[in-house]
Amino acid sequence: MDETGGSAGEAGSPAGRTGSSAVETGGSADITASADAPAPPGTSATAEPPASADNTAGTASAAPPTPAEPPSPTPPRRAFQPITIRTARDAVTVAALYLRWLGYQDIRRADQRPPSGIGLAARGLLAQVDPTVRPASLRDVECLWLTAMTESAHCVYFSLAGYTTEARTRADALGVPLFVLDLTGTPQPVNSLADELGDT
C-alpha cells in the first residue's frame, strides 16, 4: 500500500512540474505579448532622452542678434508763417514769431531797454528789433553786442529799414546775424551769419 502510494506520488509529481512549466510558459507569453504590442497613438515606440538644458542654452546664445532699427528721420520744419507789418508792434510780433520758429522758447521783453528799438530776450539769446525808418547804425550793432556779452548770450538784430554799410561790416566782425523785415512780414537774412541761423 505504501509503495503504491509512493509511486502515485511520484507519478503525480511530473504533472505538478508540467503545471509549473505551463505557468512559466504563460509568463513568457505575457512578456512576449507585451513586447510585441503596438505603442499607443501619439507616442514613440523608442524613448528619446530629453534635450539637455545646456545644449538649448548654447543654441539660443548662438543665434545672431536682431539688428537695431535705424532712427526715424527728423521731420522737416514747416515754412514760416509771416504776418503783414503795418505798425511797430507788428514788427516786434514778427521778430518774436521768427525766433520761436527758429526754436527759441519763452520769448519776452528784454530787461535792458536798447538805445533804439525794442529788445527781446530768450534763453541764451538777446534780440533787438528796430521798427523805425532809419537804417541801423554801427553804434546800434555795437550796443547790442556789448549788452549780449554782459549777459553771456548770443544776439541777433532785426531792422525794418536795413543797415548802413559800416553797421554790416561791424556785424560781420562781431558775429551778429542781421535780418531785415520786409512789409510782408518775412525776415530776410542780410549777412551769412543770418543765413546760417535760418538753416539751423
C-alpha positions as CSV (number, residue, x, y, z in Angstrom):
1,M,0.0,0.0,0.0
2,D,2.8,2.4,0.9
3,E,4.8,1.6,-2.3
4,T,1.7,2.1,-4.5
5,G,1.0,5.4,-2.9
6,G,4.6,6.4,-3.3
7,S,4.5,5.6,-6.9
8,A,1.4,7.5,-7.4
9,G,3.0,10.5,-5.7
10,E,6.0,10.1,-8.0
11,A,3.7,9.8,-11.0
12,G,1.9,12.9,-9.9
13,S,5.0,15.0,-9.5
14,P,5.6,15.3,-13.2
15,A,2.1,16.6,-13.6
16,G,3.0,19.2,-11.0
17,R,6.1,20.0,-12.8
18,T,4.2,20.2,-16.0
19,G,1.8,22.7,-14.4
20,S,4.5,24.9,-13.2
21,S,6.1,24.8,-16.6
22,A,2.8,25.9,-18.1
23,V,2.7,28.8,-15.6
24,E,6.3,29.7,-16.6
25,T,5.4,29.4,-20.3
26,G,2.3,31.6,-19.8
27,G,4.5,34.2,-18.1
28,S,6.9,34.2,-21.0
29,A,3.9,34.5,-23.4
30,D,2.7,37.5,-21.4
31,I,6.1,39.2,-21.6
32,T,6.4,38.5,-25.3
33,A,2.9,39.8,-26.0
34,S,3.6,43.0,-24.1
35,A,6.8,43.5,-26.0
36,D,5.1,43.0,-29.4
37,A,2.1,45.2,-28.6
38,P,1.9,48.4,-30.6
39,A,2.6,51.7,-28.9
40,P,-0.3,54.0,-28.1
41,P,-1.1,56.6,-30.7
42,G,0.9,59.8,-30.3
43,T,3.8,58.2,-28.6
44,S,7.1,56.8,-29.9
45,A,7.9,53.2,-29.6
46,T,11.5,54.1,-28.8
47,A,12.0,56.5,-25.9
48,E,14.3,59.5,-26.7
49,P,16.3,61.3,-24.0
50,P,15.1,64.8,-23.2
51,A,17.1,67.7,-24.7
52,S,19.9,68.9,-22.5
53,A,19.4,72.4,-20.9
54,D,23.0,73.2,-21.6
55,N,22.6,72.4,-25.3
56,T,19.4,74.5,-25.5
57,A,21.1,77.5,-23.9
58,G,24.0,77.1,-26.3
59,T,21.8,77.1,-29.3
60,A,19.9,80.2,-28.1
61,S,23.2,82.1,-27.4
62,A,24.5,81.2,-30.8
63,A,21.6,83.0,-32.6
64,P,22.6,86.2,-34.3
65,P,21.4,89.4,-32.5
66,T,18.5,91.3,-34.0
67,P,19.7,94.4,-35.8
68,A,18.6,97.7,-34.3
69,E,16.1,99.7,-36.2
70,P,17.5,102.9,-37.7
71,P,16.4,106.1,-36.0
72,S,13.5,107.8,-37.7
73,P,14.5,110.9,-39.6
74,T,13.7,114.3,-38.1
75,P,10.6,115.8,-39.8
76,P,11.3,118.9,-41.8
77,R,10.5,122.2,-40.2
78,R,7.4,123.8,-41.7
79,A,7.6,127.1,-43.5
80,F,7.5,130.3,-41.5
81,Q,4.0,131.9,-41.5
82,P,4.5,135.7,-42.0
83,I,2.3,138.5,-40.7
84,T,1.9,141.7,-42.7
85,I,3.7,144.5,-40.9
86,R,1.7,147.7,-40.6
87,T,2.8,149.0,-37.2
88,A,5.8,148.9,-34.9
89,R,4.0,146.3,-32.8
90,D,3.6,144.1,-35.9
91,A,7.4,144.2,-36.5
92,V,8.1,143.1,-32.9
93,T,5.5,140.3,-33.2
94,V,7.1,139.1,-36.5
95,A,10.5,139.0,-34.9
96,A,9.2,137.1,-31.8
97,L,7.4,134.6,-34.0
98,Y,10.5,134.1,-36.2
99,L,12.7,133.4,-33.1
100,R,10.1,130.9,-31.9
101,W,10.2,129.3,-35.4
102,L,14.0,129.0,-35.0
103,G,13.5,127.0,-31.8
104,Y,13.8,129.6,-29.1
105,Q,11.2,129.5,-26.3
106,D,10.0,131.8,-23.5
107,I,10.5,134.9,-25.6
108,R,9.9,138.1,-23.6
109,R,10.8,141.7,-23.4
110,A,14.5,142.3,-22.6
111,D,15.3,143.6,-19.1
112,Q,17.5,146.3,-20.5
113,R,16.0,148.8,-23.0
114,P,18.2,149.2,-26.1
115,P,19.2,152.8,-27.2
116,S,16.8,152.4,-30.2
117,G,14.1,150.0,-31.0
118,I,12.7,147.2,-28.7
119,G,14.7,144.4,-27.0
120,L,13.6,140.8,-26.9
121,A,15.1,138.0,-24.9
122,A,15.1,134.3,-24.8
123,R,17.2,131.7,-23.0
124,G,20.8,132.3,-24.3
125,L,19.7,135.0,-26.8
126,L,19.2,138.7,-26.9
127,A,17.5,140.3,-29.9
128,Q,16.9,143.9,-31.0
129,V,14.0,145.0,-33.2
130,D,14.2,148.4,-34.9
131,P,10.9,149.3,-36.5
132,T,11.9,152.8,-37.5
133,V,12.5,154.1,-41.0
134,R,16.2,154.9,-40.1
135,P,18.8,152.2,-41.1
136,A,20.5,150.7,-38.1
137,S,23.9,152.2,-37.4
138,L,27.3,150.9,-36.4
139,R,26.6,152.1,-32.8
140,D,23.3,150.2,-32.7
141,V,25.1,147.0,-33.6
142,E,27.9,147.5,-31.1
143,C,25.5,148.4,-28.3
144,L,23.5,145.1,-28.9
145,W,26.7,143.1,-29.0
146,L,28.1,144.6,-25.7
147,T,24.8,144.0,-23.9
148,A,24.7,140.4,-25.0
149,M,28.3,139.9,-23.9
150,T,27.5,141.1,-20.4
151,E,24.7,138.5,-20.2
152,S,26.7,135.7,-21.8
153,A,24.2,135.4,-24.6
154,H,24.1,135.4,-28.4
155,C,22.5,138.3,-30.2
156,V,20.5,139.0,-33.4
157,Y,19.3,142.2,-35.0
158,F,16.0,142.8,-36.9
159,S,15.6,146.1,-38.7
160,L,12.7,147.4,-40.8
161,A,14.8,149.9,-42.8
162,G,18.0,147.9,-43.2
163,Y,21.6,148.8,-42.1
164,T,24.4,151.2,-43.0
165,T,27.5,149.8,-44.7
166,E,29.5,150.4,-41.5
167,A,26.9,148.5,-39.4
168,R,27.0,145.5,-41.7
169,T,30.8,145.4,-41.7
170,R,30.9,145.7,-37.9
171,A,28.3,143.0,-37.5
172,D,30.3,140.5,-39.6
173,A,33.4,141.2,-37.4
174,L,31.5,140.8,-34.2
175,G,29.4,137.8,-35.3
176,V,26.0,139.4,-35.2
177,P,23.3,138.0,-37.5
178,L,21.4,140.7,-39.3
179,F,17.8,140.4,-40.6
180,V,15.7,143.0,-42.5
181,L,11.9,142.9,-42.0
182,D,10.0,143.3,-45.3
183,L,6.4,144.5,-45.3
184,T,5.1,141.0,-45.9
185,G,6.4,140.0,-42.5
186,T,9.2,137.7,-43.6
187,P,12.6,138.3,-42.0
188,Q,15.3,138.3,-44.8
189,P,18.9,137.5,-43.9
190,V,21.4,140.2,-44.7
191,N,24.7,138.5,-43.9
192,S,26.0,134.9,-43.9
193,L,25.6,134.6,-40.1
194,A,21.8,135.2,-40.6
195,D,21.8,132.6,-43.3
196,E,23.4,130.0,-41.0
197,L,21.0,130.8,-38.2
198,G,18.0,130.4,-40.5
199,D,19.3,127.0,-41.7
200,T,19.7,125.5,-38.2
